[in-house]
Amino acid sequence: MEDITYRAVRILKEVPLVLAEDTRHSRILFDNYGITTPMEPYHDFNKEKVTPKYVDFLKNTGDIALVSDAGTPGVADPAFNLVRECVREGIDVRAIPGPCAMITALVSCGMPTDHFTFQYFSPKKSAQRIHLLEKLKDEEATQIFYASPHNIDKFVEEIKQVFGDIKIALMRELTKKFEEHLIGTPTEISAHFKAHPPKGEFVLVFNPKDKSGL
C-alpha cells in the first residue's frame, strides 16, 4: 500500500476514468487514499473486446489511467494490448513509475545487473524447462523468471541438474506483507522448501556465468 507514489495518487484523482484488472481489488487502494474516480474492468478476458472503446475514449473524451492488481502495468500484463493500440493510433502514453517485481529482485540479490534477461514464467512441463535451461548455459546475462508456488521446487532442482549448485536468488511476495529473500544454492533452497513449503509468487534470479559465489 505504501509503495504508491504521490504522482500516481494525484493522477488517479485527476483523470475521468481508471481501468483496473479487478475493480474490487483496486477499490481497497482507492479507499485508502480517498480516490473516488470511476473504475471499469480491463483484464485478459475482455481486453480484445473493449480496447477499441477505450481508444475512442482517449481520442474524443479525455485521459485514462490504468492500474494492475500488482506490479507494473504492461509488464506481462493485459495493459500491453491497450498501450500498443494507443501507440499505433498516435495517442501519447505516459508510464507512472512504481513497483516492479523483477527489477526489485534484480537490484537486491547481488547478481550482475549490467546485462539481464526477463524470461517471464518458466514452461509448465519439466522437459520444456530443462530444454530452456540448457539453451541458457552459454548466456552471460543474469536470468530473471517469475515462478508460481506450484512448480518452483521442481524448477530449482532442474537448475541444479543443468548448472550444478550455483547461487540463485528467490524473492517471494515482493513489496507485500510476507516478503522473503532466499539466496543460496539449489541444494540449500530445496532444503528450505522441505521445511517450509513454497507459498505466494516468486521471482527467481541466477547468472549462468557468475562465479563470484556472491
C-alpha positions in Angstrom: 0.0 0.0 0.0 2.9 2.4 0.8 4.7 1.8 -2.5 2.4 4.1 -4.5 3.9 7.5 -5.4 2.4 10.9 -4.7 2.3 11.4 -8.5 0.3 8.2 -9.0 -2.3 9.2 -6.4 -2.6 12.7 -8.0 -3.1 11.2 -11.5 -5.7 8.7 -10.3 -7.7 11.5 -8.7 -7.4 13.8 -11.8 -8.4 11.5 -14.6 -12.0 11.0 -15.5 -11.7 7.1 -15.7 -9.5 4.4 -14.3 -9.2 0.9 -15.8 -8.3 -1.9 -13.3 -7.7 -5.6 -13.6 -10.1 -6.2 -10.7 -12.1 -3.2 -9.5 -12.8 -4.8 -6.2 -9.0 -5.2 -5.5 -8.2 -1.7 -6.6 -11.1 -0.3 -4.5 -9.1 -1.1 -1.4 -6.3 1.1 -2.7 -8.7 3.8 -3.7 -10.5 3.9 -0.4 -7.2 4.1 1.5 -6.2 7.2 -0.5 -9.6 8.9 -0.9 -9.7 8.3 -4.7 -13.3 8.5 -6.0 -12.6 8.3 -9.7 -14.9 5.8 -11.6 -13.4 2.5 -12.4 -14.1 -0.1 -15.1 -12.5 -3.6 -15.5 -9.8 -4.2 -18.1 -8.3 -7.7 -18.0 -7.3 -10.7 -20.0 -10.9 -11.8 -20.6 -12.2 -8.6 -22.0 -9.2 -6.8 -23.4 -9.8 -7.7 -27.1 -13.4 -6.6 -26.9 -13.1 -3.3 -25.0 -9.8 -1.9 -26.3 -11.4 -0.1 -29.3 -13.9 1.6 -26.9 -11.1 3.0 -24.7 -9.0 4.1 -27.7 -12.1 6.0 -28.9 -12.5 7.5 -25.4 -8.9 8.6 -25.4 -9.3 10.3 -28.7 -12.6 12.1 -28.0 -13.2 12.4 -24.3 -10.2 12.5 -22.0 -7.3 10.7 -20.3 -7.5 7.2 -18.8 -5.3 5.8 -16.0 -4.7 2.1 -15.9 -3.7 0.1 -12.9 -2.8 -3.6 -12.3 -3.5 -5.8 -9.3 0.2 -5.9 -8.5 3.4 -4.8 -10.2 3.9 -2.6 -13.2 1.0 -2.5 -15.7 2.1 -3.6 -19.2 4.9 -6.0 -17.9 3.5 -9.5 -18.6 0.1 -7.8 -18.2 -3.0 -7.1 -20.3 -2.3 -3.4 -20.3 0.2 -4.2 -23.1 -2.8 -4.5 -25.5 -4.1 -1.1 -24.8 -0.7 0.6 -24.9 0.1 -1.0 -28.2 -3.1 0.2 -29.8 -2.6 3.7 -28.4 0.9 3.9 -29.9 -0.5 2.7 -33.2 -3.1 5.4 -33.1 -0.7 8.2 -32.1 -2.0 8.5 -28.6 0.6 9.6 -26.1 1.2 7.1 -23.3 2.9 8.1 -20.1 4.1 5.5 -17.5 4.0 6.4 -13.9 6.9 4.7 -12.1 6.0 2.2 -9.4 6.8 -1.2 -8.0 8.2 -3.9 -10.5 8.9 -7.3 -9.0 11.7 -8.3 -11.5 13.6 -5.0 -11.0 13.2 -5.1 -7.3 14.5 -8.7 -7.2 17.4 -7.9 -9.5 18.8 -4.9 -7.6 18.6 -6.6 -4.2 20.0 -10.1 -4.9 23.7 -9.3 -5.6 23.7 -10.8 -9.2 25.3 -8.8 -12.1 22.8 -6.1 -13.2 24.6 -4.6 -16.2 23.1 -7.2 -18.6 19.9 -9.2 -17.8 17.0 -11.0 -19.5 13.5 -11.3 -18.3 12.1 -14.8 -19.2 8.6 -14.4 -17.7 7.2 -17.6 -16.3 9.1 -20.8 -16.9 7.4 -23.5 -19.0 4.9 -25.7 -17.2 6.4 -29.1 -18.3 9.7 -30.3 -16.8 11.2 -31.3 -20.2 10.5 -27.8 -21.6 12.1 -26.2 -18.6 15.2 -28.3 -18.9 15.4 -27.6 -22.6 15.2 -23.9 -21.9 17.9 -24.1 -19.2 20.2 -26.0 -21.5 19.9 -23.2 -24.0 20.9 -20.7 -21.3 24.2 -22.4 -20.5 26.3 -20.0 -22.6 24.4 -16.9 -21.6 26.3 -14.2 -19.7 23.2 -12.2 -18.8 21.5 -12.6 -15.5 18.3 -14.5 -16.0 15.0 -13.5 -14.3 12.0 -15.7 -14.1 8.6 -15.3 -12.5 7.5 -18.5 -10.7 4.4 -19.9 -9.1 4.5 -22.0 -5.9 3.2 -25.0 -7.9 6.5 -25.8 -9.6 9.2 -23.6 -8.1 10.6 -26.5 -6.1 11.0 -28.6 -9.2 12.4 -25.7 -11.2 15.1 -25.2 -8.5 16.0 -28.9 -8.8 16.3 -28.6 -12.6 18.6 -25.6 -12.3 20.9 -27.8 -10.2 20.6 -30.6 -12.7 21.7 -28.3 -15.6 24.1 -25.8 -13.9 25.2 -27.5 -10.7 25.0 -25.9 -7.2 25.3 -22.3 -8.5 24.0 -19.4 -6.4 20.4 -18.5 -7.1 18.1 -15.9 -5.5 14.4 -16.4 -4.8 12.4 -13.4 -3.8 8.9 -14.1 -2.5 5.9 -11.8 -2.4 8.0 -8.7 -3.2 6.8 -5.5 -1.6 3.9 -7.3 0.1 3.1 -8.3 3.7 5.1 -11.6 3.7 8.1 -10.6 1.6 11.0 -13.0 1.9 14.5 -13.2 0.3 16.2 -16.6 -0.2 19.7 -16.6 -1.6 21.7 -19.8 -1.7 22.4 -22.9 -3.8 19.6 -25.1 -5.2 20.5 -27.7 -2.5 20.0 -25.1 0.2 16.8 -23.7 -1.3 15.4 -27.2 -1.7 16.1 -28.0 1.9 14.3 -24.8 2.9 11.3 -25.8 0.9 11.1 -29.2 2.6 10.7 -27.4 5.9 8.7 -24.5 4.6 6.5 -25.5 1.5 6.5 -22.6 -1.0 3.6 -20.2 -0.9 3.0 -17.0 -2.9 4.6 -15.6 -6.0 8.3 -15.8 -6.6 11.0 -14.1 -8.7 13.9 -16.4 -9.4 17.3 -14.9 -10.4 20.5 -16.5 -11.4 23.5 -15.9 -13.7 24.9 -18.9 -15.6 28.4 -17.4 -15.8 28.7 -15.6 -12.5 31.4 -17.5 -10.5 31.7 -14.9 -7.7 29.6 -17.1 -5.3 28.1 -13.8 -4.1 
